[in-house]
Amino acid sequence: SVLAVIDSGLDFSHPDMAGRLWTNPGETGAGRETNGIDDDGNGYVDDWRGWDFVSKDNQPSDDYGHGTHVAGIANAAANNGIGIAGVAGATWGVQLMALKVLDGSGIGTDSQAAEAIKYAVDNGARVINLSLGDPLPPPAIERALDYAAEHGVLVVAASGNSGIYGVYY
């Protein structure tokens, strides 16, 4: 099963992520990772391990740390003597799809997040994690969430990150 982590990217060298990363089958193998061609025709060139919607490239590396933190809670390897064990880290074979929508300061746009949600759905994610928020209900994200629901994709969103009382989207 594929879990899309829509956040600040992922530290691909983190030892707790080894063997837990999604790779796009349409862009993997026979040199397709770096051939400069959109081999799978999804509109993203060489997106073999996810996409960076901030820089608009195939390098969704985490330069803020939050995405790696969230991915670890969800799927860090269990029983390896390193760090923590993620919720799905023991046996379920979850693959992490890294989709970067937050920059090195933790800032992103609604349109980037909405595009990442659609990418996740269209590229096989069964679950999407959104550990980010907005003070107002963003129409672009609402449309993207409707798209995910129409395709049977579960979306898990943050709750309480802002530390304020009341609704925070």
Salt bridges, closest charged atoms under 4 A:
ASP7 OD1 - HIS66 ND1 2.82
ASP63 OD1 - LYS100 NZ 2.97
ASP122 OD2 - LYS118 NZ 2.66
